[in-house]
Amino acid sequence: MIEFLTTHNLLGLTIGIATFFIIGLFHPVVIKAEYYWGAKCWWLFLIAGITFLVLSILIKDIFLSTIMGVIAFSCFWSIFELFEQTKRVAKGWFPTNPKRVKKKSKSIF
C-alpha cells in the first residue's frame, strides 16, 4: 500500500486526511471527557500520548508511524484543551454535568 501511495504521490495527502479525521475525533472526545470526568482525567490523555509516542518510535512503517505520532500529539494537545474546556463550561458555553456539580452550601447571609 505504501508503495502505491508513494508511487502516485498520495502519501502526504493520505496522512493529511487521516490527521484531519484524528483531530476531528479528538474534539468531541475532549468535550465528553470533561463532561463526565472533568479536568481530573488529564492523566489518561498523558498516558495515551506517551503510549502512542513510543509506538510511533517503534513502528518502522512510515505511514503507521506518522499516524501514531499524530495521535500522540493530539492526546498531548487534548490535555491543554481539557482545561480550556473547563473554562468554556464555566462561562456557560457548554453544558455542565448535573451529576458532577457540587452543591453550594446555603448561607444565612
N, C-alpha and C positions, 0 to 999 in steps of 0.2 A: 504494500500500500504506500509506504514512504517513497519507494521508487517511482510510482505513478505520480504522486504529488510533487516530488522534486523535478521529475522529467517535464511535467506540464506547468511548472512554476506555480503550483497551487498550495504548497506547504504553508507559506505565510498567510494566505487567505484562509485556509482551514484553521490555523492556530488563532487567527483573529476572530473568526466566527465562534470557535469554542470559547475563547476568552470572553466575548460578548455574552454568551449564554451563562457562563460561570458567574460573572459579575451580576448578571440579571437574576440568577438563582439566589445569590447571597443577600440581595436586598430584602426580599420577604423573610429570609431565614433570620436576619438580624431583628426585624420587626417582631416576629413571632417569639424569638428568644427573649427579647426584652419584655414582651407582654406576659409571658408565662413565668419567667425566672428573674427578670430584672437584670441589672448590670453585674450581679454576682456570678453569672455564668461565663464571664470573660475568659476564665482559665480553660474552658472547653475549647474555645477558639484558638488559644495559645497552644494547647496540646495537639490539636488537629493541624495547626500551621507547622509546628515543628515536625510532626509525623510526615506531612506531605513534602516538607523541605528535604528531609532525609531521603524520602522516596525519589524526589527529583534528582538528588545527587547520585543515588544508587542505580537508577534505571539508565540503561545505555541507549535506548531508542529515543531519538531527538524529539519526536512528536509527543510521546508519553511523558518524557522528562519535562518538556516545556509545560504541558498541561498540569503536571503535578506542581511545578513551580508557580503557575498562575493560581492554582487552588491554595497553595501555601500562603502566598501573599494576599490573597482575598481573605483568608482566615485572619491574618495579622491586621489587615485594614478593618475587618469586622469588629475587632476589639475597640478601635477608636470609634467606629460608627455606633457601637452598642452604647457607649457613654454619651454620644451625641443624641442617640435615640431617646435616652433617659431625659435629656434636656427638652427634646421636642414633645415628649409626653407631658412633662411638667408645664410646658407652655400651652397645652391643650390641643396641639396639632394632631396628636394620635390618641386613641382611647387608652385609658388606664384599666388594668385588670382589676375588677372589683374584689376579687379574692385575695389580691396582694396588697390592697390599700390598708394602711394602718389606720385604725380608728383613733380619732383625736379625742383626748380626754376633755370632758366638759369642765369649763371653768365657771366659777360663780362671779368672776369679774368681767 
